[in-house]
Each structure stands twice: as structure tokens, then as C-alpha cells.
Amino acid sequence: MKIFGEIAVPISKKSYNLQQQKLNYRLKFITASLLVAN
């Protein structure tokens, strides 16, 4: 169980970081679209 935890934590952190990057990119894209629309 301990080994599984050591493997799972870095993977979940990695996927969390990827999700954050996607959100940031999406926010930038939406902001840019709004600026262009105005």
C-alpha cells in the first residue's frame, strides 16, 4: 500500500498540474476572445 501511495501521489500531482495548465490556457483564450469581440 505504501508503494502504491508513492507512485499514485506524483501521478495525481502531474495530472493536477496539467489540468491547471489547461484551465489557464482556456482562461487566456476566453479573455483574448472577449478583447477581440470588444
Rosetta constraint file for C-alpha pairs under 8 A:
AtomPair CA 1 CA 5 HARMONIC 6.31 0.50
AtomPair CA 2 CA 6 HARMONIC 6.35 0.50
AtomPair CA 3 CA 7 HARMONIC 6.36 0.50
AtomPair CA 4 CA 8 HARMONIC 5.91 0.50
AtomPair CA 5 CA 9 HARMONIC 5.93 0.50
AtomPair CA 6 CA 10 HARMONIC 7.13 0.50
AtomPair CA 7 CA 11 HARMONIC 6.73 0.50
AtomPair CA 8 CA 12 HARMONIC 6.12 0.50
AtomPair CA 9 CA 13 HARMONIC 6.14 0.50
AtomPair CA 10 CA 14 HARMONIC 6.06 0.50
AtomPair CA 11 CA 15 HARMONIC 6.20 0.50
AtomPair CA 12 CA 16 HARMONIC 5.94 0.50
AtomPair CA 13 CA 17 HARMONIC 6.14 0.50
AtomPair CA 14 CA 18 HARMONIC 6.29 0.50
AtomPair CA 15 CA 19 HARMONIC 6.17 0.50
AtomPair CA 16 CA 20 HARMONIC 6.25 0.50
AtomPair CA 17 CA 21 HARMONIC 6.20 0.50
AtomPair CA 18 CA 22 HARMONIC 6.23 0.50
AtomPair CA 19 CA 23 HARMONIC 6.20 0.50
AtomPair CA 20 CA 24 HARMONIC 6.10 0.50
AtomPair CA 21 CA 25 HARMONIC 6.08 0.50
AtomPair CA 22 CA 26 HARMONIC 6.06 0.50
AtomPair CA 23 CA 27 HARMONIC 6.08 0.50
AtomPair CA 24 CA 28 HARMONIC 6.19 0.50
AtomPair CA 25 CA 29 HARMONIC 6.11 0.50
AtomPair CA 26 CA 30 HARMONIC 6.11 0.50
AtomPair CA 27 CA 31 HARMONIC 6.04 0.50
AtomPair CA 28 CA 32 HARMONIC 6.04 0.50
AtomPair CA 29 CA 33 HARMONIC 6.11 0.50
AtomPair CA 30 CA 34 HARMONIC 6.18 0.50
AtomPair CA 31 CA 35 HARMONIC 6.23 0.50
AtomPair CA 32 CA 36 HARMONIC 6.17 0.50
AtomPair CA 33 CA 37 HARMONIC 6.02 0.50
AtomPair CA 34 CA 38 HARMONIC 6.20 0.50
